[in-house]
Amino acid sequence: MRPKRVLLSFAVVAAFATLVLGCPAKKRPGTTKILENPPVPIGQDGLPAGHPPVEGAPFAPFAQGQGGEVEQGVELPLKQKGLSSKTQLESELAKLDDEASKKAFERAFRLAFTTKKESRKPAEAQALLDGVLQKRRTFAPAYRVLAYIAIDQGGGFDRAIDFYKLAIEADPSYGPAHYGLAFMLGATANGDRAVLEEGRAHWKKALELGVEDERDLRRQFYSGS
């Protein structure tokens, strides 16, 4: 098992305590922010610097701007359909009750996934998501976006895997988190059969939950399934 080196904000620590231990975590002064590294630009292959090479890139999980219709007339446009799209954003917003959390999550989602890559602001998105999680610690979509942000910051693969697992812990029926975890496990397995089998199980679960295999993980990692 690989050692974990994950820096967690209070909201994530609190959520983990609530999900696993059944009790809220106490806030400690001086908690470390999840993201400390400066943003790393996306390369021409569509992958963050330091990302494991993947055949047929652009291929980062939920990579944006890879074809399809895109929103028009908005500051931070998304693709219209599929993973990390306007359609998915609307579905996630319907799960939130208060308007402040909806507004914060929408901006964070757009800052993380906008097709205008030069307008992405992962640090601002992380701060907004931290606030959403303080109000609702089991909001799985927030952990899923944090997972992508960890990758977009440059090489935070272990952190991304942990965030995807937190999303699944919060909502085992949340397909996009299973799909993102399947991608990360497949991309970082380095031939480890146990890791590949774990990824395969999450990939199959994502498909069962109605997630389309947009990144063709079957061909890339899970052929023969």
MODELLER restraints for C-alpha pairs under 7 A, 6 or more apart:
rsr = mdl.restraints
at = mdl.atoms
rsr.add(forms.Gaussian(group=physical.xy_distance, feature=features.Distance(at['CA:4:A'], at['CA:158:A']), mean=6.58, stdev=0.5))
rsr.add(forms.Gaussian(group=physical.xy_distance, feature=features.Distance(at['CA:6:A'], at['CA:159:A']), mean=5.45, stdev=0.5))
rsr.add(forms.Gaussian(group=physical.xy_distance, feature=features.Distance(at['CA:7:A'], at['CA:32:A']), mean=6.55, stdev=0.5))
rsr.add(forms.Gaussian(group=physical.xy_distance, feature=features.Distance(at['CA:7:A'], at['CA:33:A']), mean=6.85, stdev=0.5))
rsr.add(forms.Gaussian(group=physical.xy_distance, feature=features.Distance(at['CA:7:A'], at['CA:34:A']), mean=5.12, stdev=0.5))
rsr.add(forms.Gaussian(group=physical.xy_distance, feature=features.Distance(at['CA:8:A'], at['CA:32:A']), mean=6.54, stdev=0.5))
rsr.add(forms.Gaussian(group=physical.xy_distance, feature=features.Distance(at['CA:8:A'], at['CA:33:A']), mean=6.32, stdev=0.5))
rsr.add(forms.Gaussian(group=physical.xy_distance, feature=features.Distance(at['CA:8:A'], at['CA:34:A']), mean=4.87, stdev=0.5))
rsr.add(forms.Gaussian(group=physical.xy_distance, feature=features.Distance(at['CA:9:A'], at['CA:31:A']), mean=6.16, stdev=0.5))
rsr.add(forms.Gaussian(group=physical.xy_distance, feature=features.Distance(at['CA:9:A'], at['CA:32:A']), mean=5.82, stdev=0.5))
rsr.add(forms.Gaussian(group=physical.xy_distance, feature=features.Distance(at['CA:9:A'], at['CA:33:A']), mean=4.99, stdev=0.5))
rsr.add(forms.Gaussian(group=physical.xy_distance, feature=features.Distance(at['CA:9:A'], at['CA:34:A']), mean=5.37, stdev=0.5))
rsr.add(forms.Gaussian(group=physical.xy_distance, feature=features.Distance(at['CA:10:A'], at['CA:27:A']), mean=6.40, stdev=0.5))
rsr.add(forms.Gaussian(group=physical.xy_distance, feature=features.Distance(at['CA:10:A'], at['CA:31:A']), mean=6.40, stdev=0.5))
rsr.add(forms.Gaussian(group=physical.xy_distance, feature=features.Distance(at['CA:11:A'], at['CA:130:A']), mean=5.76, stdev=0.5))
rsr.add(forms.Gaussian(group=physical.xy_distance, feature=features.Distance(at['CA:11:A'], at['CA:133:A']), mean=5.64, stdev=0.5))
rsr.add(forms.Gaussian(group=physical.xy_distance, feature=features.Distance(at['CA:11:A'], at['CA:134:A']), mean=5.22, stdev=0.5))
rsr.add(forms.Gaussian(group=physical.xy_distance, feature=features.Distance(at['CA:13:A'], at['CA:25:A']), mean=6.71, stdev=0.5))
rsr.add(forms.Gaussian(group=physical.xy_distance, feature=features.Distance(at['CA:14:A'], at['CA:24:A']), mean=5.58, stdev=0.5))
rsr.add(forms.Gaussian(group=physical.xy_distance, feature=features.Distance(at['CA:14:A'], at['CA:25:A']), mean=4.57, stdev=0.5))
rsr.add(forms.Gaussian(group=physical.xy_distance, feature=features.Distance(at['CA:15:A'], at['CA:137:A']), mean=4.83, stdev=0.5))
rsr.add(forms.Gaussian(group=physical.xy_distance, feature=features.Distance(at['CA:15:A'], at['CA:138:A']), mean=6.58, stdev=0.5))
rsr.add(forms.Gaussian(group=physical.xy_distance, feature=features.Distance(at['CA:17:A'], at['CA:23:A']), mean=5.82, stdev=0.5))
rsr.add(forms.Gaussian(group=physical.xy_distance, feature=features.Distance(at['CA:17:A'], at['CA:24:A']), mean=5.72, stdev=0.5))
rsr.add(forms.Gaussian(group=physical.xy_distance, feature=features.Distance(at['CA:17:A'], at['CA:25:A']), mean=5.69, stdev=0.5))
rsr.add(forms.Gaussian(group=physical.xy_distance, feature=features.Distance(at['CA:18:A'], at['CA:24:A']), mean=5.11, stdev=0.5))
rsr.add(forms.Gaussian(group=physical.xy_distance, feature=features.Distance(at['CA:19:A'], at['CA:170:A']), mean=6.87, stdev=0.5))
rsr.add(forms.Gaussian(group=physical.xy_distance, feature=features.Distance(at['CA:35:A'], at['CA:123:A']), mean=6.89, stdev=0.5))
rsr.add(forms.Gaussian(group=physical.xy_distance, feature=features.Distance(at['CA:37:A'], at['CA:153:A']), mean=6.54, stdev=0.5))
rsr.add(forms.Gaussian(group=physical.xy_distance, feature=features.Distance(at['CA:38:A'], at['CA:153:A']), mean=6.73, stdev=0.5))
rsr.add(forms.Gaussian(group=physical.xy_distance, feature=features.Distance(at['CA:39:A'], at['CA:153:A']), mean=4.83, stdev=0.5))
rsr.add(forms.Gaussian(group=physical.xy_distance, feature=features.Distance(at['CA:39:A'], at['CA:154:A']), mean=6.98, stdev=0.5))
rsr.add(forms.Gaussian(group=physical.xy_distance, feature=features.Distance(at['CA:40:A'], at['CA:48:A']), mean=6.60, stdev=0.5))
rsr.add(forms.Gaussian(group=physical.xy_distance, feature=features.Distance(at['CA:40:A'], at['CA:49:A']), mean=6.31, stdev=0.5))
rsr.add(forms.Gaussian(group=physical.xy_distance, feature=features.Distance(at['CA:40:A'], at['CA:152:A']), mean=6.80, stdev=0.5))
rsr.add(forms.Gaussian(group=physical.xy_distance, feature=features.Distance(at['CA:40:A'], at['CA:153:A']), mean=5.38, stdev=0.5))
rsr.add(forms.Gaussian(group=physical.xy_distance, feature=features.Distance(at['CA:40:A'], at['CA:154:A']), mean=5.34, stdev=0.5))
rsr.add(forms.Gaussian(group=physical.xy_distance, feature=features.Distance(at['CA:41:A'], at['CA:48:A']), mean=6.32, stdev=0.5))
rsr.add(forms.Gaussian(group=physical.xy_distance, feature=features.Distance(at['CA:41:A'], at['CA:49:A']), mean=6.72, stdev=0.5))
rsr.add(forms.Gaussian(group=physical.xy_distance, feature=features.Distance(at['CA:42:A'], at['CA:48:A']), mean=4.50, stdev=0.5))
rsr.add(forms.Gaussian(group=physical.xy_distance, feature=features.Distance(at['CA:42:A'], at['CA:49:A']), mean=6.34, stdev=0.5))
rsr.add(forms.Gaussian(group=physical.xy_distance, feature=features.Distance(at['CA:43:A'], at['CA:49:A']), mean=6.49, stdev=0.5))
rsr.add(forms.Gaussian(group=physical.xy_distance, feature=features.Distance(at['CA:45:A'], at['CA:57:A']), mean=5.37, stdev=0.5))
rsr.add(forms.Gaussian(group=physical.xy_distance, feature=features.Distance(at['CA:45:A'], at['CA:58:A']), mean=4.76, stdev=0.5))
rsr.add(forms.Gaussian(group=physical.xy_distance, feature=features.Distance(at['CA:46:A'], at['CA:57:A']), mean=6.38, stdev=0.5))
rsr.add(forms.Gaussian(group=physical.xy_distance, feature=features.Distance(at['CA:46:A'], at['CA:58:A']), mean=4.15, stdev=0.5))
rsr.add(forms.Gaussian(group=physical.xy_distance, feature=features.Distance(at['CA:46:A'], at['CA:59:A']), mean=6.37, stdev=0.5))
rsr.add(forms.Gaussian(group=physical.xy_distance, feature=features.Distance(at['CA:46:A'], at['CA:60:A']), mean=6.58, stdev=0.5))
rsr.add(forms.Gaussian(group=physical.xy_distance, feature=features.Distance(at['CA:46:A'], at['CA:63:A']), mean=6.98, stdev=0.5))
rsr.add(forms.Gaussian(group=physical.xy_distance, feature=features.Distance(at['CA:47:A'], at['CA:58:A']), mean=6.25, stdev=0.5))
rsr.add(forms.Gaussian(group=physical.xy_distance, feature=features.Distance(at['CA:47:A'], at['CA:59:A']), mean=6.58, stdev=0.5))
rsr.add(forms.Gaussian(group=physical.xy_distance, feature=features.Distance(at['CA:47:A'], at['CA:60:A']), mean=5.34, stdev=0.5))
rsr.add(forms.Gaussian(group=physical.xy_distance, feature=features.Distance(at['CA:48:A'], at['CA:151:A']), mean=6.91, stdev=0.5))
rsr.add(forms.Gaussian(group=physical.xy_distance, feature=features.Distance(at['CA:48:A'], at['CA:152:A']), mean=5.71, stdev=0.5))
rsr.add(forms.Gaussian(group=physical.xy_distance, feature=features.Distance(at['CA:48:A'], at['CA:154:A']), mean=5.76, stdev=0.5))
rsr.add(forms.Gaussian(group=physical.xy_distance, feature=features.Distance(at['CA:49:A'], at['CA:154:A']), mean=5.74, stdev=0.5))
rsr.add(forms.Gaussian(group=physical.xy_distance, feature=features.Distance(at['CA:50:A'], at['CA:154:A']), mean=6.21, stdev=0.5))
rsr.add(forms.Gaussian(group=physical.xy_distance, feature=features.Distance(at['CA:50:A'], at['CA:155:A']), mean=5.32, stdev=0.5))
rsr.add(forms.Gaussian(group=physical.xy_distance, feature=features.Distance(at['CA:51:A'], at['CA:155:A']), mean=5.79, stdev=0.5))
rsr.add(forms.Gaussian(group=physical.xy_distance, feature=features.Distance(at['CA:52:A'], at['CA:187:A']), mean=6.46, stdev=0.5))
rsr.add(forms.Gaussian(group=physical.xy_distance, feature=features.Distance(at['CA:52:A'], at['CA:188:A']), mean=6.92, stdev=0.5))
rsr.add(forms.Gaussian(group=physical.xy_distance, feature=features.Distance(at['CA:59:A'], at['CA:215:A']), mean=6.58, stdev=0.5))
rsr.add(forms.Gaussian(group=physical.xy_distance, feature=features.Distance(at['CA:61:A'], at['CA:180:A']), mean=6.05, stdev=0.5))
rsr.add(forms.Gaussian(group=physical.xy_distance, feature=features.Distance(at['CA:61:A'], at['CA:183:A']), mean=6.46, stdev=0.5))
rsr.add(forms.Gaussian(group=physical.xy_distance, feature=features.Distance(at['CA:62:A'], at['CA:83:A']), mean=5.96, stdev=0.5))
rsr.add(forms.Gaussian(group=physical.xy_distance, feature=features.Distance(at['CA:62:A'], at['CA:84:A']), mean=6.13, stdev=0.5))
rsr.add(forms.Gaussian(group=physical.xy_distance, feature=features.Distance(at['CA:64:A'], at['CA:113:A']), mean=6.42, stdev=0.5))
rsr.add(forms.Gaussian(group=physical.xy_distance, feature=features.Distance(at['CA:64:A'], at['CA:114:A']), mean=6.95, stdev=0.5))
rsr.add(forms.Gaussian(group=physical.xy_distance, feature=features.Distance(at['CA:64:A'], at['CA:115:A']), mean=5.27, stdev=0.5))
rsr.add(forms.Gaussian(group=physical.xy_distance, feature=features.Distance(at['CA:65:A'], at['CA:115:A']), mean=4.90, stdev=0.5))
rsr.add(forms.Gaussian(group=physical.xy_distance, feature=features.Distance(at['CA:68:A'], at['CA:79:A']), mean=6.76, stdev=0.5))
rsr.add(forms.Gaussian(group=physical.xy_distance, feature=features.Distance(at['CA:69:A'], at['CA:79:A']), mean=5.77, stdev=0.5))
rsr.add(forms.Gaussian(group=physical.xy_distance, feature=features.Distance(at['CA:69:A'], at['CA:80:A']), mean=5.64, stdev=0.5))
rsr.add(forms.Gaussian(group=physical.xy_distance, feature=features.Distance(at['CA:70:A'], at['CA:77:A']), mean=6.67, stdev=0.5))
rsr.add(forms.Gaussian(group=physical.xy_distance, feature=features.Distance(at['CA:70:A'], at['CA:78:A']), mean=5.78, stdev=0.5))
rsr.add(forms.Gaussian(group=physical.xy_distance, feature=features.Distance(at['CA:70:A'], at['CA:79:A']), mean=4.09, stdev=0.5))
rsr.add(forms.Gaussian(group=physical.xy_distance, feature=features.Distance(at['CA:70:A'], at['CA:80:A']), mean=5.32, stdev=0.5))
rsr.add(forms.Gaussian(group=physical.xy_distance, feature=features.Distance(at['CA:71:A'], at['CA:77:A']), mean=5.13, stdev=0.5))
rsr.add(forms.Gaussian(group=physical.xy_distance, feature=features.Distance(at['CA:71:A'], at['CA:78:A']), mean=5.69, stdev=0.5))
rsr.add(forms.Gaussian(group=physical.xy_distance, feature=features.Distance(at['CA:71:A'], at['CA:79:A']), mean=6.02, stdev=0.5))
rsr.add(forms.Gaussian(group=physical.xy_distance, feature=features.Distance(at['CA:71:A'], at['CA:80:A']), mean=6.08, stdev=0.5))
rsr.add(forms.Gaussian(group=physical.xy_distance, feature=features.Distance(at['CA:76:A'], at['CA:110:A']), mean=5.81, stdev=0.5))
rsr.add(forms.Gaussian(group=physical.xy_distance, feature=features.Distance(at['CA:76:A'], at['CA:111:A']), mean=6.95, stdev=0.5))
rsr.add(forms.Gaussian(group=physical.xy_distance, feature=features.Distance(at['CA:76:A'], at['CA:114:A']), mean=5.41, stdev=0.5))
rsr.add(forms.Gaussian(group=physical.xy_distance, feature=features.Distance(at['CA:76:A'], at['CA:116:A']), mean=6.83, stdev=0.5))
rsr.add(forms.Gaussian(group=physical.xy_distance, feature=features.Distance(at['CA:77:A'], at['CA:114:A']), mean=5.34, stdev=0.5))
rsr.add(forms.Gaussian(group=physical.xy_distance, feature=features.Distance(at['CA:77:A'], at['CA:115:A']), mean=6.03, stdev=0.5))
rsr.add(forms.Gaussian(group=physical.xy_distance, feature=features.Distance(at['CA:78:A'], at['CA:85:A']), mean=5.43, stdev=0.5))
rsr.add(forms.Gaussian(group=physical.xy_distance, feature=features.Distance(at['CA:78:A'], at['CA:86:A']), mean=5.69, stdev=0.5))
rsr.add(forms.Gaussian(group=physical.xy_distance, feature=features.Distance(at['CA:78:A'], at['CA:110:A']), mean=6.93, stdev=0.5))
rsr.add(forms.Gaussian(group=physical.xy_distance, feature=features.Distance(at['CA:78:A'], at['CA:113:A']), mean=6.79, stdev=0.5))
rsr.add(forms.Gaussian(group=physical.xy_distance, feature=features.Distance(at['CA:78:A'], at['CA:114:A']), mean=4.98, stdev=0.5))
rsr.add(forms.Gaussian(group=physical.xy_distance, feature=features.Distance(at['CA:78:A'], at['CA:115:A']), mean=5.59, stdev=0.5))
rsr.add(forms.Gaussian(group=physical.xy_distance, feature=features.Distance(at['CA:79:A'], at['CA:85:A']), mean=4.93, stdev=0.5))
rsr.add(forms.Gaussian(group=physical.xy_distance, feature=features.Distance(at['CA:79:A'], at['CA:86:A']), mean=6.24, stdev=0.5))
rsr.add(forms.Gaussian(group=physical.xy_distance, feature=features.Distance(at['CA:79:A'], at['CA:115:A']), mean=6.90, stdev=0.5))
rsr.add(forms.Gaussian(group=physical.xy_distance, feature=features.Distance(at['CA:80:A'], at['CA:86:A']), mean=5.08, stdev=0.5))
rsr.add(forms.Gaussian(group=physical.xy_distance, feature=features.Distance(at['CA:80:A'], at['CA:87:A']), mean=6.18, stdev=0.5))
rsr.add(forms.Gaussian(group=physical.xy_distance, feature=features.Distance(at['CA:81:A'], at['CA:87:A']), mean=5.46, stdev=0.5))
rsr.add(forms.Gaussian(group=physical.xy_distance, feature=features.Distance(at['CA:82:A'], at['CA:88:A']), mean=6.87, stdev=0.5))
rsr.add(forms.Gaussian(group=physical.xy_distance, feature=features.Distance(at['CA:84:A'], at['CA:113:A']), mean=6.32, stdev=0.5))
rsr.add(forms.Gaussian(group=physical.xy_distance, feature=features.Distance(at['CA:92:A'], at['CA:141:A']), mean=6.80, stdev=0.5))
rsr.add(forms.Gaussian(group=physical.xy_distance, feature=features.Distance(at['CA:93:A'], at['CA:102:A']), mean=5.76, stdev=0.5))
rsr.add(forms.Gaussian(group=physical.xy_distance, feature=features.Distance(at['CA:96:A'], at['CA:102:A']), mean=6.18, stdev=0.5))
rsr.add(forms.Gaussian(group=physical.xy_distance, feature=features.Distance(at['CA:101:A'], at['CA:132:A']), mean=5.55, stdev=0.5))
rsr.add(forms.Gaussian(group=physical.xy_distance, feature=features.Distance(at['CA:104:A'], at['CA:128:A']), mean=5.64, stdev=0.5))
rsr.add(forms.Gaussian(group=physical.xy_distance, feature=features.Distance(at['CA:105:A'], at['CA:128:A']), mean=6.78, stdev=0.5))
rsr.add(forms.Gaussian(group=physical.xy_distance, feature=features.Distance(at['CA:105:A'], at['CA:129:A']), mean=6.34, stdev=0.5))
rsr.add(forms.Gaussian(group=physical.xy_distance, feature=features.Distance(at['CA:105:A'], at['CA:132:A']), mean=6.88, stdev=0.5))
rsr.add(forms.Gaussian(group=physical.xy_distance, feature=features.Distance(at['CA:108:A'], at['CA:125:A']), mean=4.11, stdev=0.5))
rsr.add(forms.Gaussian(group=physical.xy_distance, feature=features.Distance(at['CA:108:A'], at['CA:128:A']), mean=6.01, stdev=0.5))
rsr.add(forms.Gaussian(group=physical.xy_distance, feature=features.Distance(at['CA:108:A'], at['CA:129:A']), mean=6.54, stdev=0.5))
rsr.add(forms.Gaussian(group=physical.xy_distance, feature=features.Distance(at['CA:109:A'], at['CA:145:A']), mean=6.83, stdev=0.5))
rsr.add(forms.Gaussian(group=physical.xy_distance, feature=features.Distance(at['CA:111:A'], at['CA:120:A']), mean=4.76, stdev=0.5))
rsr.add(forms.Gaussian(group=physical.xy_distance, feature=features.Distance(at['CA:111:A'], at['CA:121:A']), mean=5.37, stdev=0.5))
rsr.add(forms.Gaussian(group=physical.xy_distance, feature=features.Distance(at['CA:111:A'], at['CA:122:A']), mean=6.60, stdev=0.5))
rsr.add(forms.Gaussian(group=physical.xy_distance, feature=features.Distance(at['CA:111:A'], at['CA:125:A']), mean=5.93, stdev=0.5))
rsr.add(forms.Gaussian(group=physical.xy_distance, feature=features.Distance(at['CA:112:A'], at['CA:120:A']), mean=5.67, stdev=0.5))
rsr.add(forms.Gaussian(group=physical.xy_distance, feature=features.Distance(at['CA:112:A'], at['CA:121:A']), mean=6.59, stdev=0.5))
rsr.add(forms.Gaussian(group=physical.xy_distance, feature=features.Distance(at['CA:112:A'], at['CA:122:A']), mean=5.86, stdev=0.5))
rsr.add(forms.Gaussian(group=physical.xy_distance, feature=features.Distance(at['CA:112:A'], at['CA:125:A']), mean=6.49, stdev=0.5))
rsr.add(forms.Gaussian(group=physical.xy_distance, feature=features.Distance(at['CA:112:A'], at['CA:149:A']), mean=6.55, stdev=0.5))
rsr.add(forms.Gaussian(group=physical.xy_distance, feature=features.Distance(at['CA:114:A'], at['CA:120:A']), mean=6.53, stdev=0.5))
rsr.add(forms.Gaussian(group=physical.xy_distance, feature=features.Distance(at['CA:122:A'], at['CA:149:A']), mean=5.76, stdev=0.5))
rsr.add(forms.Gaussian(group=physical.xy_distance, feature=features.Distance(at['CA:126:A'], at['CA:146:A']), mean=6.53, stdev=0.5))
rsr.add(forms.Gaussian(group=physical.xy_distance, feature=features.Distance(at['CA:129:A'], at['CA:142:A']), mean=5.99, stdev=0.5))
rsr.add(forms.Gaussian(group=physical.xy_distance, feature=features.Distance(at['CA:133:A'], at['CA:139:A']), mean=6.73, stdev=0.5))
rsr.add(forms.Gaussian(group=physical.xy_distance, feature=features.Distance(at['CA:138:A'], at['CA:170:A']), mean=4.96, stdev=0.5))
rsr.add(forms.Gaussian(group=physical.xy_distance, feature=features.Distance(at['CA:139:A'], at['CA:170:A']), mean=6.76, stdev=0.5))
rsr.add(forms.Gaussian(group=physical.xy_distance, feature=features.Distance(at['CA:140:A'], at['CA:167:A']), mean=4.25, stdev=0.5))
rsr.add(forms.Gaussian(group=physical.xy_distance, feature=features.Distance(at['CA:140:A'], at['CA:168:A']), mean=6.90, stdev=0.5))
rsr.add(forms.Gaussian(group=physical.xy_distance, feature=features.Distance(at['CA:140:A'], at['CA:170:A']), mean=5.54, stdev=0.5))
rsr.add(forms.Gaussian(group=physical.xy_distance, feature=features.Distance(at['CA:140:A'], at['CA:171:A']), mean=5.97, stdev=0.5))
rsr.add(forms.Gaussian(group=physical.xy_distance, feature=features.Distance(at['CA:141:A'], at['CA:167:A']), mean=6.75, stdev=0.5))
rsr.add(forms.Gaussian(group=physical.xy_distance, feature=features.Distance(at['CA:143:A'], at['CA:163:A']), mean=5.29, stdev=0.5))
rsr.add(forms.Gaussian(group=physical.xy_distance, feature=features.Distance(at['CA:143:A'], at['CA:164:A']), mean=6.41, stdev=0.5))
rsr.add(forms.Gaussian(group=physical.xy_distance, feature=features.Distance(at['CA:143:A'], at['CA:166:A']), mean=6.53, stdev=0.5))
rsr.add(forms.Gaussian(group=physical.xy_distance, feature=features.Distance(at['CA:143:A'], at['CA:167:A']), mean=5.22, stdev=0.5))
rsr.add(forms.Gaussian(group=physical.xy_distance, feature=features.Distance(at['CA:144:A'], at['CA:163:A']), mean=6.33, stdev=0.5))
rsr.add(forms.Gaussian(group=physical.xy_distance, feature=features.Distance(at['CA:144:A'], at['CA:164:A']), mean=5.52, stdev=0.5))
rsr.add(forms.Gaussian(group=physical.xy_distance, feature=features.Distance(at['CA:144:A'], at['CA:167:A']), mean=5.98, stdev=0.5))
rsr.add(forms.Gaussian(group=physical.xy_distance, feature=features.Distance(at['CA:144:A'], at['CA:177:A']), mean=5.78, stdev=0.5))
rsr.add(forms.Gaussian(group=physical.xy_distance, feature=features.Distance(at['CA:146:A'], at['CA:163:A']), mean=6.56, stdev=0.5))
rsr.add(forms.Gaussian(group=physical.xy_distance, feature=features.Distance(at['CA:147:A'], at['CA:159:A']), mean=6.83, stdev=0.5))
rsr.add(forms.Gaussian(group=physical.xy_distance, feature=features.Distance(at['CA:147:A'], at['CA:160:A']), mean=4.01, stdev=0.5))
rsr.add(forms.Gaussian(group=physical.xy_distance, feature=features.Distance(at['CA:147:A'], at['CA:161:A']), mean=6.90, stdev=0.5))
rsr.add(forms.Gaussian(group=physical.xy_distance, feature=features.Distance(at['CA:147:A'], at['CA:163:A']), mean=5.07, stdev=0.5))
rsr.add(forms.Gaussian(group=physical.xy_distance, feature=features.Distance(at['CA:147:A'], at['CA:164:A']), mean=6.02, stdev=0.5))
rsr.add(forms.Gaussian(group=physical.xy_distance, feature=features.Distance(at['CA:148:A'], at['CA:160:A']), mean=6.51, stdev=0.5))
rsr.add(forms.Gaussian(group=physical.xy_distance, feature=features.Distance(at['CA:150:A'], at['CA:156:A']), mean=4.92, stdev=0.5))
rsr.add(forms.Gaussian(group=physical.xy_distance, feature=features.Distance(at['CA:150:A'], at['CA:159:A']), mean=6.31, stdev=0.5))
rsr.add(forms.Gaussian(group=physical.xy_distance, feature=features.Distance(at['CA:150:A'], at['CA:160:A']), mean=5.57, stdev=0.5))
rsr.add(forms.Gaussian(group=physical.xy_distance, feature=features.Distance(at['CA:151:A'], at['CA:157:A']), mean=6.03, stdev=0.5))
rsr.add(forms.Gaussian(group=physical.xy_distance, feature=features.Distance(at['CA:151:A'], at['CA:160:A']), mean=6.39, stdev=0.5))
rsr.add(forms.Gaussian(group=physical.xy_distance, feature=features.Distance(at['CA:161:A'], at['CA:181:A']), mean=6.04, stdev=0.5))
rsr.add(forms.Gaussian(group=physical.xy_distance, feature=features.Distance(at['CA:161:A'], at['CA:184:A']), mean=6.63, stdev=0.5))
rsr.add(forms.Gaussian(group=physical.xy_distance, feature=features.Distance(at['CA:164:A'], at['CA:177:A']), mean=5.34, stdev=0.5))
rsr.add(forms.Gaussian(group=physical.xy_distance, feature=features.Distance(at['CA:164:A'], at['CA:180:A']), mean=6.84, stdev=0.5))
rsr.add(forms.Gaussian(group=physical.xy_distance, feature=features.Distance(at['CA:164:A'], at['CA:181:A']), mean=5.71, stdev=0.5))
rsr.add(forms.Gaussian(group=physical.xy_distance, feature=features.Distance(at['CA:167:A'], at['CA:177:A']), mean=6.19, stdev=0.5))
rsr.add(forms.Gaussian(group=physical.xy_distance, feature=features.Distance(at['CA:168:A'], at['CA:174:A']), mean=6.45, stdev=0.5))
rsr.add(forms.Gaussian(group=physical.xy_distance, feature=features.Distance(at['CA:168:A'], at['CA:177:A']), mean=6.23, stdev=0.5))
rsr.add(forms.Gaussian(group=physical.xy_distance, feature=features.Distance(at['CA:168:A'], at['CA:178:A']), mean=6.94, stdev=0.5))
rsr.add(forms.Gaussian(group=physical.xy_distance, feature=features.Distance(at['CA:173:A'], at['CA:209:A']), mean=6.93, stdev=0.5))
rsr.add(forms.Gaussian(group=physical.xy_distance, feature=features.Distance(at['CA:175:A'], at['CA:206:A']), mean=4.61, stdev=0.5))
rsr.add(forms.Gaussian(group=physical.xy_distance, feature=features.Distance(at['CA:175:A'], at['CA:209:A']), mean=5.45, stdev=0.5))
rsr.add(forms.Gaussian(group=physical.xy_distance, feature=features.Distance(at['CA:175:A'], at['CA:211:A']), mean=6.03, stdev=0.5))
rsr.add(forms.Gaussian(group=physical.xy_distance, feature=features.Distance(at['CA:176:A'], at['CA:206:A']), mean=6.72, stdev=0.5))
rsr.add(forms.Gaussian(group=physical.xy_distance, feature=features.Distance(at['CA:176:A'], at['CA:211:A']), mean=6.69, stdev=0.5))
rsr.add(forms.Gaussian(group=physical.xy_distance, feature=features.Distance(at['CA:178:A'], at['CA:202:A']), mean=4.95, stdev=0.5))
rsr.add(forms.Gaussian(group=physical.xy_distance, feature=features.Distance(at['CA:178:A'], at['CA:203:A']), mean=6.31, stdev=0.5))
rsr.add(forms.Gaussian(group=physical.xy_distance, feature=features.Distance(at['CA:178:A'], at['CA:205:A']), mean=6.65, stdev=0.5))
rsr.add(forms.Gaussian(group=physical.xy_distance, feature=features.Distance(at['CA:178:A'], at['CA:206:A']), mean=5.28, stdev=0.5))
rsr.add(forms.Gaussian(group=physical.xy_distance, feature=features.Distance(at['CA:179:A'], at['CA:202:A']), mean=6.44, stdev=0.5))
rsr.add(forms.Gaussian(group=physical.xy_distance, feature=features.Distance(at['CA:179:A'], at['CA:203:A']), mean=5.43, stdev=0.5))
rsr.add(forms.Gaussian(group=physical.xy_distance, feature=features.Distance(at['CA:179:A'], at['CA:206:A']), mean=5.31, stdev=0.5))
rsr.add(forms.Gaussian(group=physical.xy_distance, feature=features.Distance(at['CA:181:A'], at['CA:199:A']), mean=6.78, stdev=0.5))
rsr.add(forms.Gaussian(group=physical.xy_distance, feature=features.Distance(at['CA:181:A'], at['CA:202:A']), mean=6.83, stdev=0.5))
rsr.add(forms.Gaussian(group=physical.xy_distance, feature=features.Distance(at['CA:182:A'], at['CA:199:A']), mean=4.26, stdev=0.5))
rsr.add(forms.Gaussian(group=physical.xy_distance, feature=features.Distance(at['CA:182:A'], at['CA:200:A']), mean=6.41, stdev=0.5))
rsr.add(forms.Gaussian(group=physical.xy_distance, feature=features.Distance(at['CA:182:A'], at['CA:202:A']), mean=5.31, stdev=0.5))
rsr.add(forms.Gaussian(group=physical.xy_distance, feature=features.Distance(at['CA:182:A'], at['CA:203:A']), mean=5.08, stdev=0.5))
rsr.add(forms.Gaussian(group=physical.xy_distance, feature=features.Distance(at['CA:183:A'], at['CA:217:A']), mean=6.86, stdev=0.5))
rsr.add(forms.Gaussian(group=physical.xy_distance, feature=features.Distance(at['CA:185:A'], at['CA:195:A']), mean=6.20, stdev=0.5))
rsr.add(forms.Gaussian(group=physical.xy_distance, feature=features.Distance(at['CA:185:A'], at['CA:196:A']), mean=6.46, stdev=0.5))
rsr.add(forms.Gaussian(group=physical.xy_distance, feature=features.Distance(at['CA:185:A'], at['CA:199:A']), mean=5.18, stdev=0.5))
rsr.add(forms.Gaussian(group=physical.xy_distance, feature=features.Distance(at['CA:186:A'], at['CA:196:A']), mean=5.72, stdev=0.5))
rsr.add(forms.Gaussian(group=physical.xy_distance, feature=features.Distance(at['CA:186:A'], at['CA:199:A']), mean=5.91, stdev=0.5))
rsr.add(forms.Gaussian(group=physical.xy_distance, feature=features.Distance(at['CA:186:A'], at['CA:221:A']), mean=5.62, stdev=0.5))
rsr.add(forms.Gaussian(group=physical.xy_distance, feature=features.Distance(at['CA:189:A'], at['CA:195:A']), mean=5.59, stdev=0.5))
rsr.add(forms.Gaussian(group=physical.xy_distance, feature=features.Distance(at['CA:189:A'], at['CA:196:A']), mean=6.02, stdev=0.5))
rsr.add(forms.Gaussian(group=physical.xy_distance, feature=features.Distance(at['CA:200:A'], at['CA:222:A']), mean=6.15, stdev=0.5))
